[in-house]
Amino acid sequence: MTAFETSCSRFAEYASMDAPELPPHQLSALQVRLARWQTANFGTVESGDIVLGMTEEWGEYLESETDAARADGLGDLLVYTTQLCTSQRLDFGTLLETFTYSEKAVDISVSLGRLAHIALKNRQGIRGYADQVRTRVAFFEGIATMVEAVVDVCDRMGYDVFDIYRSTAEFVLKREWKKDPTGHSFGGTP
């Protein structure tokens, strides 16, 4: 079974779970919690809008002046990557756990450009991206490249990618955007 097929299969195992039920795998459970949080705060979000969020977070990372701010930017980028996986019915944990290093990881900016290309062409229905299966495979490959790039940056900075992802996700889950659109108060996880 390919990594794409494994990711699709694992997602299918938990895709219809109702709250408070969660899958047993820790990263899959976190993905479900983030999906529920996103729906509660923003409703259904299109893949292209998620890629915009990823791009915004990368911009924040590039403007960061402290290690803490950079770690937060990478964590937020991974949270958005999780949301992109959910929109494409892919299991993020499969990608995070099974990525393989290439000779040279692609730059995060290049990865974002590739994901934006897929999202745009899919929205326009051109260059073969009207085919949803092709689009999902392309997103999977683009997300895998993004994960590899983020892991590479984390490794070079001495960060544990799993710790950054989990801690940022838990922080994000406390935000209640509908109650406070300015984002200054925190409540419980929906």
ZADO-1210 file (C-alpha; in nm, 4 decimals, padded with zeros to 6 digits):
<atoms>
<atom x="00.0000" y="00.0000" z="00.0000" code="MET" pos="1"/>
<atom x="00.1383" y="00.3423" z="-00.0953" code="THR" pos="2"/>
<atom x="00.1696" y="00.6246" z="00.1577" code="ALA" pos="3"/>
<atom x="-00.1196" y="00.8009" z="-00.0198" code="PHE" pos="4"/>
<atom x="-00.3399" y="00.4916" z="00.0132" code="GLU" pos="5"/>
<atom x="-00.2406" y="00.4498" z="00.3788" code="THR" pos="6"/>
<atom x="-00.3236" y="00.8137" z="00.4496" code="SER" pos="7"/>
<atom x="-00.6637" y="00.7823" z="00.2778" code="CYS" pos="8"/>
<atom x="-00.7400" y="00.4542" z="00.4540" code="SER" pos="9"/>
<atom x="-00.6505" y="00.5834" z="00.7999" code="ARG" pos="10"/>
<atom x="-00.8597" y="00.8970" z="00.7439" code="PHE" pos="11"/>
<atom x="-01.1557" y="00.6856" z="00.6299" code="ALA" pos="12"/>
<atom x="-01.1394" y="00.4896" z="00.9563" code="GLU" pos="13"/>
<atom x="-01.2247" y="00.7969" z="01.1634" code="TYR" pos="14"/>
<atom x="-01.3840" y="01.0434" z="00.9205" code="ALA" pos="15"/>
<atom x="-01.7385" y="00.9980" z="01.0498" code="SER" pos="16"/>
<atom x="-01.6635" y="00.9934" z="01.4228" code="MET" pos="17"/>
<atom x="-01.8966" y="01.1985" z="01.6349" code="ASP" pos="18"/>
<atom x="-01.7793" y="01.3987" z="01.9345" code="ALA" pos="19"/>
<atom x="-01.6494" y="01.3138" z="02.1849" code="PRO" pos="20"/>
<atom x="-01.5219" y="00.9954" z="02.0186" code="GLU" pos="21"/>
<atom x="-01.1625" y="01.0155" z="01.8902" code="LEU" pos="22"/>
<atom x="-00.9394" y="00.7727" z="01.7011" code="PRO" pos="23"/>
<atom x="-00.6829" y="00.5828" z="01.9087" code="PRO" pos="24"/>
<atom x="-00.3812" y="00.7124" z="01.7178" code="HIS" pos="25"/>
<atom x="-00.2594" y="01.0311" z="01.8891" code="GLN" pos="26"/>
<atom x="-00.1897" y="01.2370" z="01.5762" code="LEU" pos="27"/>
<atom x="-00.5174" y="01.1277" z="01.4157" code="SER" pos="28"/>
<atom x="-00.7042" y="01.2254" z="01.7336" code="ALA" pos="29"/>
<atom x="-00.5402" y="01.5670" z="01.7225" code="LEU" pos="30"/>
<atom x="-00.6403" y="01.6045" z="01.3566" code="GLN" pos="31"/>
<atom x="-01.0038" y="01.5259" z="01.4434" code="VAL" pos="32"/>
<atom x="-00.9984" y="01.7764" z="01.7305" code="ARG" pos="33"/>
<atom x="-00.8548" y="02.0442" z="01.5004" code="LEU" pos="34"/>
<atom x="-01.1161" y="01.9663" z="01.2332" code="ALA" pos="35"/>
<atom x="-01.3960" y="02.0019" z="01.4888" code="ARG" pos="36"/>
<atom x="-01.2425" y="02.3257" z="01.6157" code="TRP" pos="37"/>
<atom x="-01.2156" y="02.4658" z="01.2632" code="GLN" pos="38"/>
<atom x="-01.5781" y="02.3778" z="01.1849" code="THR" pos="39"/>
<atom x="-01.7007" y="02.5299" z="01.5113" code="ALA" pos="40"/>
<atom x="-01.5084" y="02.8525" z="01.4519" code="ASN" pos="41"/>
<atom x="-01.5105" y="02.8952" z="01.0731" code="PHE" pos="42"/>
<atom x="-01.7419" y="02.6392" z="00.9149" code="GLY" pos="43"/>
<atom x="-01.6267" y="02.4619" z="00.6010" code="THR" pos="44"/>
<atom x="-01.3051" y="02.6073" z="00.4635" code="VAL" pos="45"/>
<atom x="-01.1865" y="02.5562" z="00.1052" code="GLU" pos="46"/>
<atom x="-00.8383" y="02.4172" z="00.0371" code="SER" pos="47"/>
<atom x="-00.7307" y="02.7396" z="-00.1354" code="GLY" pos="48"/>
<atom x="-00.8175" y="02.9414" z="00.1747" code="ASP" pos="49"/>
<atom x="-00.6182" y="02.7000" z="00.3887" code="ILE" pos="50"/>
<atom x="-00.3177" y="02.7482" z="00.1589" code="VAL" pos="51"/>
<atom x="-00.3618" y="03.1250" z="00.2062" code="LEU" pos="52"/>
<atom x="-00.3447" y="03.0685" z="00.5819" code="GLY" pos="53"/>
<atom x="-00.0308" y="02.8596" z="00.5396" code="MET" pos="54"/>
<atom x="00.1267" y="03.1367" z="00.3330" code="THR" pos="55"/>
<atom x="00.0363" y="03.3968" z="00.5953" code="GLU" pos="56"/>
<atom x="00.1981" y="03.1873" z="00.8694" code="GLU" pos="57"/>
<atom x="00.5135" y="03.1410" z="00.6614" code="TRP" pos="58"/>
<atom x="00.5295" y="03.5172" z="00.6192" code="GLY" pos="59"/>
<atom x="00.5034" y="03.5583" z="00.9968" code="GLU" pos="60"/>
<atom x="00.7834" y="03.3048" z="01.0399" code="TYR" pos="61"/>
<atom x="01.0054" y="03.4954" z="00.7979" code="LEU" pos="62"/>
<atom x="00.9432" y="03.8198" z="00.9873" code="GLU" pos="63"/>
<atom x="01.0033" y="03.6596" z="01.3294" code="SER" pos="64"/>
<atom x="01.2851" y="03.7930" z="01.5381" code="GLU" pos="65"/>
<atom x="01.2886" y="03.5329" z="01.8175" code="THR" pos="66"/>
<atom x="01.3220" y="03.1560" z="01.8301" code="ASP" pos="67"/>
<atom x="00.9880" y="03.1351" z="02.0137" code="ALA" pos="68"/>
<atom x="00.8122" y="03.3283" z="01.7366" code="ALA" pos="69"/>
<atom x="00.9775" y="03.1110" z="01.4708" code="ARG" pos="70"/>
<atom x="00.8724" y="02.7923" z="01.6519" code="ALA" pos="71"/>
<atom x="00.5168" y="02.9292" z="01.6756" code="ASP" pos="72"/>
<atom x="00.5171" y="03.0076" z="01.3030" code="GLY" pos="73"/>
<atom x="00.6295" y="02.6553" z="01.2166" code="LEU" pos="74"/>
<atom x="00.3690" y="02.5092" z="01.4517" code="GLY" pos="75"/>
<atom x="00.0931" y="02.7209" z="01.2980" code="ASP" pos="76"/>
<atom x="00.2092" y="02.6120" z="00.9527" code="LEU" pos="77"/>
<atom x="00.1743" y="02.2483" z="01.0612" code="LEU" pos="78"/>
<atom x="-00.1745" y="02.3130" z="01.2035" code="VAL" pos="79"/>
<atom x="-00.2823" y="02.4604" z="00.8704" code="TYR" pos="80"/>
<atom x="-00.1189" y="02.1651" z="00.6952" code="THR" pos="81"/>
<atom x="-00.3337" y="01.9374" z="00.9105" code="THR" pos="82"/>
<atom x="-00.6428" y="02.1314" z="00.8051" code="GLN" pos="83"/>
<atom x="-00.5417" y="02.0939" z="00.4399" code="LEU" pos="84"/>
<atom x="-00.5099" y="01.7192" z="00.4933" code="CYS" pos="85"/>
<atom x="-00.8582" y="01.7117" z="00.6444" code="THR" pos="86"/>
<atom x="-01.0032" y="01.9048" z="00.3506" code="SER" pos="87"/>
<atom x="-00.8502" y="01.6450" z="00.1188" code="GLN" pos="88"/>
<atom x="-00.9535" y="01.3489" z="00.3390" code="ARG" pos="89"/>
<atom x="-00.5935" y="01.2575" z="00.4203" code="LEU" pos="90"/>
<atom x="-00.4441" y="01.1531" z="00.7537" code="ASP" pos="91"/>
<atom x="-00.1787" y="01.4047" z="00.8590" code="PHE" pos="92"/>
<atom x="-00.0076" y="01.1660" z="01.1012" code="GLY" pos="93"/>
<atom x="00.0733" y="00.9294" z="00.8157" code="THR" pos="94"/>
<atom x="00.2585" y="01.2109" z="00.6420" code="LEU" pos="95"/>
<atom x="00.4375" y="01.3320" z="00.9533" code="LEU" pos="96"/>
<atom x="00.5471" y="00.9833" z="01.0537" code="GLU" pos="97"/>
<atom x="00.6420" y="00.8426" z="00.7134" code="THR" pos="98"/>
<atom x="00.8097" y="01.1313" z="00.5346" code="PHE" pos="99"/>
<atom x="01.1476" y="01.0536" z="00.3859" code="THR" pos="100"/>
<atom x="01.4325" y="01.2928" z="00.3401" code="TYR" pos="101"/>
<atom x="01.5478" y="01.3567" z="-00.0111" code="SER" pos="102"/>
<atom x="01.8953" y="01.4720" z="-00.1044" code="GLU" pos="103"/>
<atom x="01.7844" y="01.8288" z="-00.0514" code="LYS" pos="104"/>
<atom x="01.4542" y="01.9310" z="00.1038" code="ALA" pos="105"/>
<atom x="01.2522" y="02.1760" z="-00.1032" code="VAL" pos="106"/>
<atom x="01.2243" y="02.5235" z="00.0448" code="ASP" pos="107"/>
<atom x="00.8990" y="02.5967" z="00.2294" code="ILE" pos="108"/>
<atom x="00.8283" y="02.8882" z="-00.0062" code="SER" pos="109"/>
<atom x="00.8553" y="02.6539" z="-00.3048" code="VAL" pos="110"/>
<atom x="00.6284" y="02.4019" z="-00.1308" code="SER" pos="111"/>
<atom x="00.3694" y="02.6744" z="-00.0689" code="LEU" pos="112"/>
<atom x="00.3878" y="02.7777" z="-00.4326" code="GLY" pos="113"/>
<atom x="00.3204" y="02.4207" z="-00.5417" code="ARG" pos="114"/>
<atom x="00.0229" y="02.3899" z="-00.3062" code="LEU" pos="115"/>
<atom x="-00.1140" y="02.7241" z="-00.4257" code="ALA" pos="116"/>
<atom x="-00.0794" y="02.6025" z="-00.7847" code="HIS" pos="117"/>
<atom x="-00.2823" y="02.2892" z="-00.7088" code="ILE" pos="118"/>
<atom x="-00.5516" y="02.4827" z="-00.5197" code="ALA" pos="119"/>
<atom x="-00.5825" y="02.7489" z="-00.7904" code="LEU" pos="120"/>
<atom x="-00.5917" y="02.5092" z="-01.0835" code="LYS" pos="121"/>
<atom x="-00.8441" y="02.2913" z="-00.8998" code="ASN" pos="122"/>
<atom x="-01.0672" y="02.5932" z="-00.8334" code="ARG" pos="123"/>
<atom x="-01.0348" y="02.6924" z="-01.2015" code="GLN" pos="124"/>
<atom x="-01.0893" y="02.3336" z="-01.3178" code="GLY" pos="125"/>
<atom x="-00.7917" y="02.3422" z="-01.5538" code="ILE" pos="126"/>
<atom x="-00.4662" y="02.1549" z="-01.6203" code="ARG" pos="127"/>
<atom x="-00.6213" y="01.8257" z="-01.5142" code="GLY" pos="128"/>
<atom x="-00.7117" y="01.9438" z="-01.1657" code="TYR" pos="129"/>
<atom x="-01.0870" y="01.9197" z="-01.2277" code="ALA" pos="130"/>
<atom x="-01.0265" y="01.5486" z="-01.1579" code="ASP" pos="131"/>
<atom x="-01.0614" y="01.5228" z="-00.7800" code="GLN" pos="132"/>
<atom x="-00.8586" y="01.2021" z="-00.7516" code="VAL" pos="133"/>
<atom x="-00.5666" y="01.3614" z="-00.9350" code="ARG" pos="134"/>
<atom x="-00.6060" y="01.6691" z="-00.7155" code="THR" pos="135"/>
<atom x="-00.5992" y="01.4651" z="-00.3928" code="ARG" pos="136"/>
<atom x="-00.2858" y="01.2794" z="-00.5051" code="VAL" pos="137"/>
<atom x="-00.1213" y="01.6102" z="-00.6007" code="ALA" pos="138"/>
<atom x="-00.2153" y="01.7641" z="-00.2656" code="PHE" pos="139"/>
<atom x="-00.0773" y="01.4583" z="-00.0866" code="PHE" pos="140"/>
<atom x="00.2532" y="01.4903" z="-00.2696" code="GLU" pos="141"/>
<atom x="00.2635" y="01.8670" z="-00.2108" code="GLY" pos="142"/>
<atom x="00.1835" y="01.8259" z="00.1578" code="ILE" pos="143"/>
<atom x="00.4503" y="01.5563" z="00.1891" code="ALA" pos="144"/>
<atom x="00.7014" y="01.7985" z="00.0381" code="THR" pos="145"/>
<atom x="00.5840" y="02.0670" z="00.2827" code="MET" pos="146"/>
<atom x="00.6216" y="01.8318" z="00.5789" code="VAL" pos="147"/>
<atom x="00.9726" y="01.7399" z="00.4671" code="GLU" pos="148"/>
<atom x="01.0622" y="02.1095" z="00.4353" code="ALA" pos="149"/>
<atom x="00.9232" y="02.1937" z="00.7809" code="VAL" pos="150"/>
<atom x="01.0990" y="01.8963" z="00.9404" code="VAL" pos="151"/>
<atom x="01.4224" y="02.0066" z="00.7718" code="ASP" pos="152"/>
<atom x="01.3880" y="02.3601" z="00.9137" code="VAL" pos="153"/>
<atom x="01.3030" y="02.2215" z="01.2586" code="CYS" pos="154"/>
<atom x="01.6045" y="01.9900" z="01.2511" code="ASP" pos="155"/>
<atom x="01.8388" y="02.2720" z="01.1487" code="ARG" pos="156"/>
<atom x="01.7030" y="02.4885" z="01.4326" code="MET" pos="157"/>
<atom x="01.7195" y="02.2089" z="01.6897" code="GLY" pos="158"/>
<atom x="01.3407" y="02.1842" z="01.7325" code="TYR" pos="159"/>
<atom x="01.1412" y="01.8649" z="01.7752" code="ASP" pos="160"/>
<atom x="00.8723" y="01.8841" z="01.5055" code="VAL" pos="161"/>
<atom x="00.6294" y="01.6700" z="01.7061" code="PHE" pos="162"/>
<atom x="00.6627" y="01.8901" z="02.0158" code="ASP" pos="163"/>
<atom x="00.6131" y="02.2082" z="01.8146" code="ILE" pos="164"/>
<atom x="00.3109" y="02.0642" z="01.6362" code="TYR" pos="165"/>
<atom x="00.1413" y="01.9312" z="01.9498" code="ARG" pos="166"/>
<atom x="00.2019" y="02.2381" z="02.1651" code="SER" pos="167"/>
<atom x="00.0879" y="02.4799" z="01.8937" code="THR" pos="168"/>
<atom x="-00.2207" y="02.2704" z="01.8190" code="ALA" pos="169"/>
<atom x="-00.3183" y="02.2611" z="02.1861" code="GLU" pos="170"/>
<atom x="-00.2775" y="02.6394" z="02.2048" code="PHE" pos="171"/>
<atom x="-00.4862" y="02.6902" z="01.8893" code="VAL" pos="172"/>
<atom x="-00.7614" y="02.4640" z="02.0237" code="LEU" pos="173"/>
<atom x="-00.8140" y="02.7045" z="02.3149" code="LYS" pos="174"/>
<atom x="-00.9010" y="02.9969" z="02.0861" code="ARG" pos="175"/>
<atom x="-01.2678" y="03.0814" z="02.0516" code="GLU" pos="176"/>
<atom x="-01.2875" y="03.3040" z="01.7461" code="TRP" pos="177"/>
<atom x="-01.6680" y="03.3251" z="01.7390" code="LYS" pos="178"/>
<atom x="-01.6820" y="03.4509" z="02.0983" code="LYS" pos="179"/>
<atom x="-01.3858" y="03.6825" z="02.0527" code="ASP" pos="180"/>
<atom x="-01.2935" y="03.7701" z="01.6917" code="PRO" pos="181"/>
<atom x="-00.9898" y="03.9666" z="01.8154" code="THR" pos="182"/>
<atom x="-00.8389" y="03.6449" z="01.9486" code="GLY" pos="183"/>
<atom x="-00.7509" y="03.7731" z="02.2940" code="HIS" pos="184"/>
<atom x="-00.9519" y="03.5315" z="02.5072" code="SER" pos="185"/>
<atom x="-00.9299" y="03.1584" z="02.5392" code="PHE" pos="186"/>
<atom x="-01.1838" y="02.9010" z="02.6440" code="GLY" pos="187"/>
<atom x="-01.2276" y="02.5271" z="02.6344" code="GLY" pos="188"/>
<atom x="-01.1822" y="02.2998" z="02.3364" code="THR" pos="189"/>
<atom x="-01.5070" y="02.2684" z="02.1343" code="PRO" pos="190"/>
</atoms>
